C-alpha cells in the first residue's frame, strides 16, 4: 500500500526535473522555480516523516499478548 504523502513527494520531485536541468544551464527563471519547488518538496518530506512516525507510535502503543507495553524513558 503506497502512502499518499510519499506519492506527493515523488510527484513534486519529478515535476522539478526539467527546471533543474534548465537552471543548471543558466536559466535564472528556472532557478527561481526550482527554489520554490524545493520549498514544497521540503514540506512534503516533512509530511512523510510525520506519517512514518505516526505509524511507528501506533505500533508501540499496542503490546502483544503477554508482553508489557513499551514505556518511554527520559
Steps between C-alpha positions, in 0.01 A plus 500: 500500500651831392485795733330806345755736653789306345331498160463879526870534582599288199271704273651830617854376441404381154339835418820683594726299268464709182552827682805360683660419166415847367640663814823304461519641149483852638129582475437733796120477483523121515726534804233707672237237419729226633553683828123543540442132419770400751298675773199291401717187499631585845145528635397175327803320646400623846149362443648160410717510811198577720299218344782252559529608863123467547519143375790417726329654804186301424700177497666568835166579667371149435674228700488135400312273739722411792740788433501825694446818300814696418562800720699811424802566712637850538 
